[in-house]
Amino acid sequence: MSNQLIHETSPYLIQHAENPVNWYPWCEEAFEKAKAENKPIFLSIGYSTCHWCHVMAHESFEDNKTAEILNKHFVSIKVDREERPDIDSVYMSVCQTLTGSGGWPMSIFMTWDKKPFFAGTYFPPNPRYGMPSFENLLHAIARQWSSNQEALLESAEEIIKRIQNTAAIENNQMDSNLIQHAVQIFEHSFDSTHGGFGHAPKFPTPHNLLFLMLYAKQNNHTNALNMVEKTLLQMRKGGIFDHIGYGFSRYSTDQYYLAPHFEKMLYDNALLVIAYASFYSITNNNIYLDTAEKTAEYVLREMTSPDGGFYSAQDADSEGAEGKYYTFSLNEIFDILGEEKGREFAKVYDITEGGNFEGANIPNLLKSNNLKAEFQEEIKKLYSYRRNRFKLHLDDKILLSWNSIMITSLSMLYRITQNEKYLNAAQKSLEFIEMNVSDGINLYTSFRDGKCLNHAFLDDYAFYVAALIELYHTTLDKKHLEKAEKFCTEAVKRFADCENGGFYLSNPNHTELFINPKETYDGAIPSGNSVMAYNLVRLYQITEKEEYKELLEKQIAFMSSHAYDYPSTNSMFLIAMLMHENPIPHITIALKERSDLTKIRERLPFMANVSVVTENIKYPLLNNRTTFYICKNHNCVPPTNEL
C-alpha cells in the first residue's frame, strides 16, 4: 500500500512510496498531524543514489515491525537533500554539532515546530559498530517523549542556541595570508605516492586542484603544479575513473584511487572536466584533454535528457550489490574479447583470476602505466556487454545548480577543442533552463516529470551566473553577460546580508527554519558564497563597474573571516582572491566588423576577461581594423591588430 510520497516527483521520495512506513513529504500536514497527536517527528534525509540510504531502507524502512513502531509513535518525513538543500544544511549542522560527524542517510528526531533533539546518520537493524539498533533507538525515544517530554523540549532549545551561536562570526576583514596558509596545508597533507590529500577515503574535490593550478601559474610554484599533476594522473589511472564507460565515480574508498564508491554524480564529472581541461591548457599534455573529453562523452551519452537538461546521478548498486555493474571476472573478459585479446587486455587493465575488488575486477591502469589509446574496439565490446547485463538506477531530476556547472565545463572544453558539440550541448542546456526552471526573473531548483520545484537557493543563482559568464567568454555574445549581471543583481537582492556581509542560503523572506545558514565551506561542490565571490570578481573585471567592486571587497572580507581557521576548505573563494589580487588578462576588443568575432573567439586565451566595444571613441581602431587593447600583470600594452 502506498504512503504519502506516491504523488511526489523526487526519485528518492518515490523509492520510498511503497514502504510500510507512512512517510510524508516535508509539508504542513505532517507537522500539524504531529502536533495534533502529540508525536515527535522522525526526519530522514538522503538522495536516490546513496548506497547507505538503500541499506537502511532495506533493513528498516521496508521492515513491517520497524514501520509499525514508526507509524505508532512518530510522524515520519522524507526529504531529498538535493531538492531541499536548506533543510539538509540546517539539520546537517545539528548532526555535526551533536555527533561530530555527518552524512547520509541523516536521521533527525525533532518536535512539530522543527526543533531537533537527537541526530545521527545510519542506524543498523541490530546493535553493532558501537551503535544501537534502530528499533531500540525508536523505543527509547518514544519512552522519553512519553515520560520526559519537557526535558526533550529543553534539549531542543539548547541545541538551537548552540547552532545559532556557532553561526555568528564577526570581524570581517580581508586576509591575504590565507592563500599561502592553504598551500601549506595542501603540501602537508599531500600523498606524494598515490596522489590526493590525506588518507582514505579520497574525494576528487576538483576546486582544490583548480586553486593550486592558478596559484602555481601566478607564482611559478612547481610543487603546487606537481601535486595537481600527480592527483589528476592517479585518478585517471585508477578505478575511480570508469575505463569502460568513462566518467568518474563519487570517491575512492582506498588511498590508491582503485576501489571507488561507484555512484556517479553530475557535479563531480562537470567539475572534473573543468579541472582536466584547465590542466591541459597549462601543460598541453593530451592525456588530460582526453580525460576531459571522455568524461564529457559519458555525460552527453548517459546523463543528458532529450531536451538538453542533465540528469543528476547514476546509482552505485545493481542487483542489490554495490559496484556489480562495473566489475568483471577474468573469464568474462575472455568470453567477450577472446582469449588472446582478453589476456592482452587483462595484463594492461589489472584483470586477474583472484580479482582486485571483493573477488572481482575493477579495470584500472595503476600497475601498467600505459595511458595510450589502445584497445578501443575491445572497450566498445565491453561497454556494450555491460550495458546489457544490468540496468542502473538513474536519478533523472534536473537540478539548476548542477546543470550550470556542466554548462561551464562544456563552455571551457569548447574553447580548448573548438568542437561544436560541446558548445551546442551547453547552449541547449541553457535553453532548457530558460524554458523550464526560469520565468525570466525567478529561478527554480529542480525539474522532473514536467514540473519545476521550489524557488531557487543561493547556489542556484551563483552557479547559473558563473555559467552565463563562461558562455559569454566562449561566445562573446553580450546577451549572456547581460543575463549574468541581471541574475547577480537578483542574487544580491534576495540573499545578501547587507548588515553583516555574506549571502544566506535561502531568501530570508521565505525561510521556515530556526536558522538561515550562510554556507562558506566548500564541500563536494563549492559553496554559494565562494561562487558569488568568484562571480563578483569576474563581473567587476569585465565591466569595471564600481558596484561590483564594492560588493566584491565586502564579500572577500566576509569570506576571509570564515576561512581563517581552515582556508584549504575554501578553495573557490581563494581562487576569487587570487584573481582579485592578480587579475587574469583583460582584453578589450574594438570591433570593426561583427563577422570578425568568429575567428577572434578561436584565438582567445583559455582564461581572460573580455570586453567587446563597437563604439570606438575610448578605444579607437588601429589601422581602421579590429583592434585589441590588452592588459596583464598590472600593465597595459600598446594596441595591436593581432591577438
C-alpha positions in Angstrom: 0.0 0.0 0.0 1.4 3.4 -1.0 2.1 6.1 1.6 2.0 9.9 1.2 5.1 10.0 -1.1 3.2 8.4 -4.0 2.5 11.8 -5.7 6.0 13.3 -5.3 8.4 13.7 -8.3 11.7 13.2 -6.5 13.2 9.8 -7.4 14.4 9.5 -3.8 10.9 10.0 -2.4 9.3 7.7 -5.0 11.8 5.0 -4.0 10.1 5.0 -0.5 6.5 5.4 -1.7 5.7 1.7 -1.2 7.4 1.4 2.2 5.2 0.2 5.1 6.3 3.4 6.9 3.7 6.1 6.5 6.1 8.6 5.1 5.1 12.3 4.5 7.0 14.7 2.3 8.1 18.0 4.1 4.7 19.7 4.4 2.5 21.4 6.9 0.1 18.5 7.0 2.8 16.4 8.6 3.7 19.0 11.2 0.0 19.6 12.1 -0.5 15.8 12.5 2.4 15.6 14.9 1.1 18.5 16.9 -2.5 17.2 17.0 -1.4 13.7 18.0 1.5 14.9 20.3 4.1 12.9 18.5 7.8 13.6 17.7 8.9 13.7 14.1 11.4 11.4 12.6 13.1 13.2 9.7 15.1 11.1 7.2 17.2 13.0 4.7 19.1 11.3 1.8 19.2 11.1 -2.0 18.3 8.4 -4.6 21.8 7.1 -5.4 23.1 7.0 -1.8 24.3 3.4 -1.0 23.8 3.6 2.8 20.4 5.1 2.2 19.5 2.0 0.3 20.9 -0.2 3.1 18.9 1.5 5.8 15.8 1.4 3.6 16.1 -2.3 3.0 16.9 -3.1 6.6 14.5 -0.8 8.4 12.0 1.1 6.3 10.9 -1.9 4.4 10.6 -3.9 7.6 7.0 -4.2 8.8 8.0 -4.4 12.5 10.1 -1.2 12.3 7.4 0.5 10.3 4.8 -0.4 12.9 6.9 1.4 15.6 7.4 4.5 13.5 3.7 4.7 12.5 2.6 4.3 16.1 4.9 6.7 17.9 6.2 9.1 15.2 5.3 11.2 12.2 7.9 10.3 9.6 9.1 12.7 6.9 11.3 12.0 3.9 13.4 14.8 2.3 15.5 14.7 -0.8 18.6 16.7 0.1 19.2 17.7 -3.5 15.8 19.3 -3.8 15.9 20.9 -0.3 19.5 22.0 0.4 18.2 24.4 3.0 16.7 21.6 5.2 19.7 19.4 4.6 22.2 22.2 5.6 20.4 23.1 8.8 20.0 19.6 10.1 23.5 18.6 8.9 24.8 21.3 11.2 22.7 19.8 14.0 24.1 16.3 13.3 27.7 17.5 13.2 27.2 19.6 16.4 25.8 16.7 18.3 27.8 13.8 16.9 31.0 15.3 15.5 30.2 14.0 12.0 27.5 13.8 9.4 26.4 12.0 6.3 23.5 10.3 4.6 21.1 8.9 5.4 20.7 11.6 8.0 18.3 10.7 10.9 16.8 13.6 12.9 14.3 13.4 15.7 12.5 16.7 16.4 9.4 18.5 17.6 6.5 19.5 15.4 7.9 23.1 15.3 11.0 21.7 13.6 13.3 21.9 16.7 15.8 18.9 16.8 16.6 17.0 20.0 18.5 13.9 18.6 20.5 13.3 15.5 22.5 10.6 13.8 23.1 9.0 10.4 22.8 5.3 9.6 21.5 3.0 12.3 21.6 -0.8 11.9 18.8 -3.2 12.5 20.8 -4.9 15.2 23.3 -3.3 17.6 26.8 -3.2 16.0 29.7 -0.8 15.3 29.0 0.6 18.8 25.6 1.8 17.6 22.2 0.9 19.0 19.8 -0.9 16.7 17.3 1.4 15.0 14.4 -0.4 16.7 15.9 0.1 20.2 16.6 3.7 19.4 13.0 4.3 18.4 11.6 2.6 21.5 14.0 4.7 23.7 13.0 8.0 22.1 9.3 7.1 22.3 9.6 6.3 26.0 11.4 9.6 26.6 8.8 11.5 24.7 6.1 9.9 26.7 7.6 10.2 30.2 10.1 13.1 29.9 8.9 15.3 27.1 9.7 18.5 28.8 13.4 17.6 29.0 13.5 16.8 25.3 11.9 20.2 24.5 14.5 21.9 26.7 17.3 20.0 25.0 15.9 21.1 21.6 16.0 24.7 22.7 19.6 24.3 23.9 20.7 22.7 20.6 19.1 25.6 18.6 21.0 28.2 20.7 24.3 26.3 20.1 23.7 26.3 16.4 22.7 29.9 16.3 25.7 31.0 18.4 28.1 29.0 16.2 26.8 30.8 13.1 27.7 34.2 14.5 31.1 35.2 13.3 32.1 38.9 13.1 35.3 41.0 12.5 35.1 40.7 8.7 38.4 41.7 7.2 40.5 40.7 4.2 43.5 38.4 4.9 45.9 37.7 2.0 47.8 35.2 4.2 45.0 32.7 3.8 46.3 31.8 0.3 49.8 30.9 1.5 48.4 29.1 4.5 46.1 27.0 2.3 49.0 26.0 0.1 51.0 24.9 3.1 48.1 22.8 4.3 47.8 21.1 1.0 51.6 20.4 0.9 51.5 19.0 4.4 48.5 16.6 3.6 49.6 15.6 0.1 50.1 11.9 -0.6 53.2 12.0 -2.8 53.0 8.3 -3.5 49.4 7.9 -4.6 48.2 11.4 -5.2 45.4 13.3 -3.5 45.3 14.7 0.0 45.1 12.9 3.4 44.1 9.3 3.8 41.2 7.2 2.5 38.5 7.9 1.6 39.7 10.3 -1.1 37.3 12.7 -2.8 38.2 14.4 -6.1 37.4 17.9 -4.9 38.4 19.5 -8.2 38.2 23.1 -6.9 41.2 22.4 -4.6 43.2 21.4 -7.7 42.0 24.5 -9.6 43.2 26.7 -6.8 46.6 25.0 -6.8 46.8 25.4 -10.6 46.1 29.1 -10.5 48.4 29.6 -7.6 51.2 27.7 -9.4 50.7 29.7 -12.6 50.8 33.0 -10.8 53.7 32.2 -8.6 55.7 29.8 -10.7 55.2 27.3 -7.9 56.5 23.9 -9.2 55.4 21.9 -6.2 51.8 23.0 -6.4 51.7 22.0 -10.0 53.3 18.7 -9.2 50.6 17.9 -6.6 47.9 18.6 -9.2 49.5 16.5 -11.9 50.1 13.5 -9.6 46.5 13.6 -8.4 44.9 14.0 -11.8 47.1 11.3 -13.3 46.4 8.8 -10.4 42.6 9.4 -10.7 42.7 8.8 -14.4 44.7 5.6 -14.0 42.6 4.4 -11.0 39.3 2.6 -10.8 37.6 5.9 -9.7 37.7 6.6 -13.5 35.4 4.2 -15.5 37.8 2.9 -18.2 34.9 1.1 -20.0 32.1 3.7 -20.0 34.1 6.8 -18.9 33.3 9.4 -16.3 34.3 9.4 -12.6 32.7 7.7 -9.6 31.9 9.6 -6.4 35.1 8.9 -4.4 37.8 6.4 -3.8 37.4 4.2 -0.7 41.1 3.5 -0.6 44.3 5.6 -0.8 45.2 4.3 -4.3 42.1 5.6 -6.2 41.5 1.9 -7.1 38.2 1.0 -5.5 35.6 3.7 -5.8 32.2 4.3 -4.2 30.6 3.5 -7.6 27.8 6.1 -7.8 28.4 8.8 -10.4 27.3 12.4 -9.8 26.8 15.0 -12.4 28.6 17.7 -10.4 31.7 15.6 -9.8 32.0 14.9 -13.5 31.3 18.5 -14.5 34.0 19.8 -12.1 36.5 17.2 -13.2 36.0 18.2 -16.8 37.0 21.7 -15.8 40.0 20.5 -13.8 41.4 18.3 -16.6 40.7 20.8 -19.3 42.4 23.5 -17.3 45.4 21.4 -16.6 45.6 20.6 -20.3 45.6 24.4 -21.0 48.7 24.6 -18.8 50.6 21.5 -19.9 49.4 20.7 -23.4 49.6 17.0 -22.3 46.9 15.1 -24.3 46.1 12.7 -21.5 44.4 15.5 -19.6 42.4 16.6 -22.6 41.5 13.0 -23.4 40.2 12.6 -19.8 38.1 15.7 -20.0 36.6 14.7 -23.4 35.9 11.1 -22.3 34.2 12.4 -19.2 32.1 14.8 -21.2 31.3 12.0 -23.6 29.9 9.9 -20.7 27.7 12.8 -19.5 26.4 13.5 -23.1 25.7 9.9 -23.7 24.2 8.7 -20.4 23.3 11.7 -18.3 21.5 14.0 -20.9 17.8 14.3 -21.4 16.4 14.6 -25.0 15.6 18.2 -24.2 19.1 19.0 -23.2 19.0 19.1 -19.4 21.5 17.0 -17.5 20.4 14.3 -15.1 21.7 14.2 -11.5 23.2 10.8 -10.8 23.6 7.1 -11.5 23.4 4.5 -8.7 26.3 2.5 -7.3 24.1 -0.6 -6.7 22.8 -3.1 -9.1 21.0 -6.4 -8.3 21.5 -5.5 -4.6 25.3 -5.2 -4.7 27.4 -2.1 -4.9 29.7 -2.0 -8.0 28.5 -5.2 -9.6 27.6 -3.4 -12.8 31.2 -2.1 -13.2 33.3 -5.2 -12.3 34.4 -8.2 -14.4 35.7 -11.7 -13.9 38.7 -12.8 -15.9 36.5 -15.4 -17.7 34.1 -12.7 -18.7 36.9 -10.8 -20.4 37.9 -14.0 -22.2 34.3 -14.7 -23.3 33.8 -11.2 -24.7 37.2 -10.5 -26.2 38.6 -13.9 -26.9 41.4 -15.5 -25.0 44.3 -13.8 -26.9 43.0 -10.3 -26.9 41.5 -10.9 -23.5 44.9 -11.8 -22.0 46.4 -8.7 -23.5 43.6 -6.5 -22.1 43.8 -8.2 -18.7 47.5 -7.6 -18.4 47.1 -3.9 -19.1 44.0 -3.4 -17.0 44.8 -5.5 -14.0 42.2 -8.2 -14.5 43.2 -11.4 -12.6 41.6 -14.6 -11.6 41.7 -13.7 -8.0 40.4 -10.2 -8.6 41.3 -6.8 -7.2 37.9 -6.0 -5.6 36.0 -8.5 -3.5 36.9 -11.3 -5.8 36.0 -9.4 -9.0 38.0 -6.9 -11.0 37.8 -3.1 -11.4 39.6 -2.2 -14.7 42.4 0.2 -13.9 45.9 1.3 -15.1 47.6 1.8 -11.8 50.1 -1.0 -12.4 50.6 -0.7 -16.2 51.5 2.9 -16.7 50.0 2.5 -20.1 47.9 5.5 -21.0 47.9 5.3 -24.8 44.6 5.0 -26.7 44.8 1.2 -27.1 42.0 -1.4 -27.0 39.4 1.0 -28.4 37.4 -1.8 -30.1 37.7 -4.0 -27.1 36.5 -1.3 -24.8 33.4 -0.8 -27.1 32.6 -4.5 -26.8 32.9 -4.5 -23.0 30.8 -1.4 -22.8 28.1 -3.0 -25.0 28.2 -6.1 -22.9 28.0 -4.2 -19.6 25.0 -2.0 -20.8 23.0 -5.2 -21.5 23.7 -7.2 -18.3 22.2 -4.8 -15.8 20.2 -1.6 -15.6 21.5 1.1 -13.2 19.0 3.4 -11.4 19.1 6.9 -12.8 18.2 9.9 -10.8 16.6 11.8 -13.7 15.7 15.0 -11.9 17.4 18.0 -13.4 19.0 20.5 -10.9 19.7 24.0 -11.9 22.9 24.4 -9.9 24.5 21.2 -11.2 23.3 21.8 -14.8 25.0 25.2 -14.5 28.3 23.6 -13.6 28.0 21.3 -16.6 27.3 24.3 -18.9 30.5 25.9 -17.5 32.6 22.8 -18.2 31.3 22.3 -21.7 31.9 26.0 -22.5 35.5 25.6 -21.3 36.0 22.4 -23.2 34.7 24.1 -26.4 37.2 26.9 -26.0 40.1 24.4 -26.0 38.8 22.0 -28.7 36.6 24.2 -30.9 34.4 21.1 -31.1 30.9 22.4 -31.8 29.2 19.6 -30.0 30.3 20.9 -26.6 29.0 24.4 -27.3 25.8 23.1 -28.8 25.2 21.0 -25.6 25.9 23.9 -23.3 23.5 26.2 -25.3 20.8 23.5 -25.4 21.1 23.1 -21.6 20.8 26.8 -21.2 17.7 26.8 -23.4 16.3 24.0 -21.2 16.9 26.1 -18.1 15.2 29.2 -19.6 12.2 27.1 -20.7 11.7 25.0 -17.6 13.3 26.5 -14.4 13.1 30.2 -15.1 10.4 32.6 -15.7 12.8 35.4 -16.7 13.0 36.8 -13.1 12.7 33.8 -10.7 14.7 30.7 -10.9 13.7 27.2 -9.6 15.8 24.5 -8.1 14.7 21.3 -9.7 12.7 19.9 -12.7 11.3 16.5 -13.2 8.2 14.9 -14.8 7.1 18.2 -16.3 7.2 20.1 -13.0 9.7 22.6 -11.6 10.0 22.6 -7.8 11.0 25.1 -5.1 12.2 28.7 -5.5 15.9 28.6 -6.1 18.5 29.0 -3.4 21.7 31.0 -3.4 23.7 28.1 -5.0 21.3 28.0 -8.0 21.8 31.7 -8.7 25.5 31.7 -8.1 26.3 28.7 -10.4 23.9 30.0 -13.0 25.6 33.4 -13.1 29.0 31.6 -13.3 27.7 29.6 -16.3 26.5 32.7 -18.0 29.9 34.4 -17.6 31.6 31.4 -19.1 29.2 31.3 -22.0 29.8 35.0 -22.6 33.5 34.4 -22.6 33.1 31.5 -25.0 30.7 33.1 -27.5 31.3 36.9 -26.9 27.5 37.2 -27.1 26.6 40.1 -24.8 23.2 38.7 -24.0 24.9 36.1 -21.7 26.8 38.9 -19.9 23.6 40.9 -19.5 21.8 37.9 -18.1 24.8 37.2 -15.7 24.6 40.8 -14.4 20.8 40.6 -14.1 20.8 37.4 -12.1 23.8 38.5 -10.0 21.7 41.6 -9.1 18.8 39.3 -8.2 21.1 37.1 -6.0 22.3 40.2 -4.1 18.7 41.4 -3.7 17.4 38.1 -2.5 20.2 36.6 -0.4 22.7 39.2 0.7 23.1 40.1 4.4 23.7 43.8 3.9 24.5 44.4 7.5 26.9 41.6 8.4 28.1 40.5 4.9 27.8 37.3 3.0 24.8 35.6 1.5 22.2 33.5 3.1 21.4 30.1 1.5 17.6 30.9 1.5 15.8 34.0 0.8 15.3 35.5 4.3 11.7 36.3 3.4 10.9 32.6 2.6 12.9 30.7 5.2 10.9 28.4 7.5 13.7 27.0 9.8 15.2 28.3 13.0 18.3 29.4 11.2 19.1 30.6 7.7 22.7 29.4 7.1 25.4 31.3 5.2 27.3 28.4 3.8 31.0 29.2 3.2 32.7 25.8 3.4 33.5 24.1 0.0 32.4 20.5 0.2 31.9 18.3 -2.8 31.0 21.4 -4.7 32.0 25.0 -3.9 29.7 26.9 -1.6 27.3 29.6 -2.9 29.3 32.2 -1.0 32.5 31.2 -2.7 31.0 31.2 -6.1 29.5 34.6 -5.5 33.0 35.9 -4.7 34.2 34.5 -8.0 31.2 35.9 -9.9 31.8 39.4 -8.4 35.5 39.5 -9.3 34.8 38.3 -12.9 32.0 40.8 -13.4 34.0 43.7 -11.9 37.0 42.9 -14.1 34.9 42.5 -17.2 32.6 45.5 -16.8 34.7 47.7 -14.4 31.5 48.8 -12.6 32.2 50.2 -9.2 29.1 48.5 -7.7 30.7 45.1 -8.3 33.9 46.3 -6.7 32.2 47.3 -3.5 30.3 44.1 -3.3 33.4 42.1 -4.0 35.5 43.7 -1.3 32.8 43.2 1.2 32.4 39.6 0.2 36.2 38.9 0.4 36.3 40.4 3.9 33.3 38.3 5.0 34.8 35.1 3.5 38.2 35.8 4.9 36.8 35.7 8.5 35.1 32.4 7.8 38.1 30.8 6.0 40.6 31.9 8.7 40.9 28.6 10.6 40.8 26.2 7.6 41.5 28.1 4.4 42.1 24.9 2.4 38.3 24.2 2.7 37.5 27.4 0.9 39.4 26.9 -2.4 36.8 28.5 -4.7 36.9 31.7 -2.6 40.8 31.6 -2.7 40.6 31.4 -6.5 38.5 34.6 -6.4 41.0 36.2 -4.1 43.9 35.2 -6.4 42.1 36.8 -9.3 41.4 39.9 -7.4 45.0 40.4 -6.3 46.5 39.3 -9.7 43.9 39.9 -12.4 43.8 37.5 -15.3 44.5 39.2 -18.7 41.9 41.8 -19.7 41.2 42.1 -23.4 39.1 44.9 -24.9 38.2 44.2 -28.5 37.4 47.3 -30.5 35.4 45.7 -33.3 35.4 46.7 -36.9 33.1 44.1 -38.2 30.9 41.7 -36.2 31.9 38.9 -38.5 35.4 39.2 -37.1 34.2 37.7 -33.8 34.2 34.1 -35.1 37.9 34.0 -35.7 38.7 36.0 -32.7 36.9 33.5 -30.4 39.2 30.8 -31.6 42.3 32.7 -30.6 41.3 34.0 -27.1 43.3 32.7 -24.1 41.7 29.9 -22.1 41.2 32.3 -19.2 40.7 36.0 -19.8 38.3 38.8 -19.1 37.0 40.1 -22.4 35.0 43.2 -23.3 33.7 43.9 -26.8 33.1 47.5 -27.9 31.7 48.8 -31.2 31.7 52.5 -30.4 35.3 53.3 -30.8 35.7 56.6 -29.0 37.6 55.4 -26.0 39.1 52.5 -27.9 39.9 53.8 -31.4 40.6 51.4 -34.3 44.2 51.0 -35.2 44.8 51.0 -39.0 41.0 51.0 -39.4 40.9 47.3 -38.4 39.6 45.4 -35.4 42.0 46.3 -32.5 42.9 44.6 -29.2 43.7 46.5 -26.1 45.4 44.1 -23.7 46.2 44.5 -20.0 48.0 41.9 -17.9 50.3 41.7 -14.9 49.1 45.2 -13.9 50.4 46.6 -17.2 48.7 47.6 -20.4 50.5 47.1 -23.7 50.1 49.2 -26.9 47.0 48.5 -29.0 47.5 45.9 -31.7 45.7 44.3 -34.6 47.0 40.8 -33.7 45.9 39.0 -30.6 
